[in-house]
């Protein structure tokens, strides 16, 4: 069992190291690099061992940059080509990574369409934060990766919490439900509380894509007697 966990962690570190390696290579404008040769010159037995050490933080950014400058050939820019929208099981696309384990940060709980960034962690894969998350100031900037919500969303859509405050009236819940029906949004949970002349609603819904969130909140805000809509 311990061997299995060790192999899994090694595989994750290798993927994280590969992403950091490619990111630095692009930043420096370096073309083809013989990774096996570079690893041997840096006293590693294999390219995977070198990438895992890079993902673990054992190889610093300055050392990597110097090795790339010595090994790599200048890259020849190619005309930009628009790539088709990619799909992602997790719903998030991270620069240089495939479908590695992704964790949504508990400190800021990112949801579409929040601007997001990925942070590589040792032993826990990659964590996704909001770009304005206060915790980011404590992290190593060399471990950040560009991230964005997948255009097509993740399989099954995104789960989203919405809070709504309105003047209580007859037919309010029906009118709110009509918005979700027209947007083809699944309502997973509704909690309604009446306080004096006000009605407070807490809803959990599933949307298909990030672009749908703003449109949904705008339409809810246009419902008669609604005072405030937020997340």
C-alpha positions in Angstrom: 0.0 0.0 0.0 2.8 2.4 0.9 4.5 1.7 -2.4 1.2 2.5 -4.3 0.9 5.9 -2.5 4.6 6.7 -3.2 4.2 5.9 -6.9 1.0 8.0 -7.1 2.7 11.0 -5.4 5.8 10.6 -7.6 3.5 10.7 -10.7 1.8 13.8 -9.5 5.1 15.5 -8.7 6.4 14.6 -12.1 3.3 16.2 -13.8 3.7 19.4 -11.6 7.4 19.5 -12.5 6.7 19.1 -16.2 4.3 22.1 -16.0 6.8 24.3 -14.3 9.5 23.2 -16.7 7.4 24.1 -19.7 6.3 27.3 -18.2 9.9 28.4 -17.6 11.0 27.2 -21.0 8.3 29.4 -22.7 9.1 32.4 -20.5 12.8 32.2 -21.6 11.9 31.7 -25.2 13.8 28.4 -25.3 13.0 25.8 -28.0 13.9 22.1 -28.0 15.6 20.7 -24.9 17.1 17.2 -24.4 15.4 16.5 -21.1 17.3 13.3 -20.4 20.7 15.0 -21.1 19.7 18.0 -18.9 18.7 15.6 -16.1 22.0 13.7 -16.3 24.0 16.9 -16.2 22.1 17.9 -13.1 23.1 14.6 -11.5 19.6 12.9 -11.8 19.2 9.3 -12.9 16.3 10.1 -15.3 14.1 12.8 -16.6 11.2 11.7 -14.4 13.4 11.9 -11.3 14.5 15.4 -12.3 10.9 16.5 -13.0 9.7 15.1 -9.7 12.5 17.0 -7.8 11.4 20.2 -9.7 7.7 19.6 -8.7 8.8 19.0 -5.1 10.8 22.2 -5.0 14.2 20.7 -4.7 15.3 22.4 -7.9 15.0 26.2 -7.6 13.8 28.5 -10.4 17.2 30.2 -10.8 19.0 26.8 -11.3 16.3 25.7 -13.8 16.6 29.0 -15.7 20.4 28.7 -16.0 20.2 25.0 -17.1 17.6 25.9 -19.8 19.7 28.8 -21.1 22.7 26.5 -21.4 20.8 23.6 -23.0 18.0 25.1 -25.1 18.0 26.5 -28.6 16.0 29.7 -29.2 12.5 29.1 -30.2 11.2 30.3 -33.6 7.8 32.0 -33.1 5.0 30.5 -35.2 1.8 32.3 -36.3 -0.9 32.2 -33.6 -3.5 29.6 -34.2 -6.8 29.5 -32.5 -7.3 26.2 -30.8 -10.8 24.7 -30.4 -12.4 24.8 -26.9 -11.1 22.1 -24.6 -13.0 19.9 -22.3 -12.1 19.2 -18.7 -13.4 16.7 -16.3 -12.7 19.1 -13.4 -14.1 22.1 -15.2 -10.8 24.0 -14.9 -8.0 24.3 -17.5 -4.5 24.7 -16.0 -1.6 25.8 -18.1 0.6 22.9 -19.1 -1.4 20.2 -17.2 -3.8 17.6 -18.3 -6.5 16.2 -15.9 -4.3 16.0 -12.8 -6.0 16.1 -9.4 -7.5 19.5 -8.7 -8.7 20.8 -5.4 -10.9 23.9 -5.0 -9.4 26.0 -2.1 -11.5 26.0 1.0 -10.2 29.4 2.0 -11.9 31.3 -0.9 -14.2 28.6 -2.5 -13.8 29.7 -6.2 -16.8 29.4 -8.4 -17.4 30.4 -12.0 -17.1 33.1 -13.3 -14.5 34.1 -10.7 -11.0 34.9 -12.0 -8.8 32.0 -10.8 -5.2 30.8 -10.5 -3.7 27.4 -9.8 -1.0 26.7 -7.2 1.1 23.5 -7.2 1.3 21.8 -3.8 3.5 18.9 -2.7 1.5 15.7 -2.2 -1.9 17.3 -2.9 -1.8 18.0 -6.6 -3.0 21.4 -7.7 -5.2 23.8 -5.7 -7.4 26.4 -7.5 -7.9 29.8 -5.8 -9.6 33.0 -6.6 -7.1 35.5 -7.9 -8.0 37.9 -5.1 -7.7 35.3 -2.4 -5.8 36.8 0.6 -3.9 33.5 1.1 -2.0 33.9 -2.1 0.3 36.5 -0.6 1.8 33.8 1.6 2.6 31.4 -1.3 5.8 30.9 -3.4 5.1 32.9 -6.7 7.2 30.3 -8.7 4.5 27.7 -8.0 1.6 29.6 -9.6 0.1 28.5 -12.9 -2.4 30.2 -15.2 -5.9 28.7 -14.9 -9.4 29.3 -16.4 -12.8 27.8 -16.3 -13.3 25.4 -19.2 -15.7 26.9 -21.8 -17.8 23.8 -22.0 -17.8 23.4 -18.2 -17.2 20.1 -16.4 -19.3 17.1 -17.0 -22.6 17.7 -15.3 -22.1 21.4 -14.9 -21.2 23.6 -11.9 -22.8 23.7 -8.5 -23.5 27.2 -7.3 -25.0 28.8 -4.1 -27.2 31.9 -4.6 -28.6 34.1 -1.9 -31.7 36.3 -2.7 -33.4 38.9 -0.5 -36.8 40.4 -1.5 -40.0 42.0 -0.1 -42.2 39.0 0.8 -45.2 38.7 -1.4 -47.6 36.0 -2.8 -46.1 34.4 -6.0 -42.5 35.3 -5.2 -41.2 31.8 -5.2 -43.1 31.0 -8.4 -41.5 34.0 -10.2 -38.1 33.0 -9.0 -38.6 29.4 -10.2 -39.7 30.7 -13.6 -36.2 32.3 -14.1 -34.5 28.9 -13.4 -36.9 27.2 -15.7 -36.3 29.6 -18.6 -32.5 29.3 -18.1 -32.8 25.5 -17.9 -31.0 25.5 -14.5 -31.5 22.6 -12.1 -32.4 23.7 -8.5 -30.9 21.3 -6.1 -31.9 22.9 -2.8 -34.1 25.8 -1.6 -34.3 27.3 1.9 -36.8 30.2 2.4 -37.1 32.2 5.5 -39.6 35.1 6.1 -38.4 37.9 8.5 -41.1 40.5 8.9 -41.8 42.0 5.5 -38.7 40.3 3.9 -38.1 36.9 2.4 -34.5 35.5 2.4 -33.8 32.6 0.0 -30.7 30.3 -0.1 -30.6 28.2 -3.2 -28.2 25.7 -4.6 -28.3 25.3 -8.3 -26.4 23.6 -11.1 -25.4 25.7 -14.2 -24.0 24.4 -17.4 -21.3 26.9 -18.0 -19.5 29.9 -16.3 -21.1 32.4 -18.7 -24.6 31.4 -17.5 -23.9 32.6 -13.9 -23.9 36.4 -14.6 -27.0 36.1 -16.8 -28.9 34.1 -14.2 -28.1 36.6 -11.4 -29.1 39.6 -13.6 -32.5 38.0 -14.4 -33.2 37.1 -10.8 -32.4 40.8 -9.9 -35.2 41.9 -12.3 -37.9 39.8 -10.6 -40.5 42.1 -9.0 -39.8 43.0 -5.3 -36.3 41.4 -5.3 -33.9 43.7 -3.5 -30.5 41.9 -3.7 -29.0 38.8 -5.3 -25.6 37.5 -4.6 -23.4 34.4 -3.9 
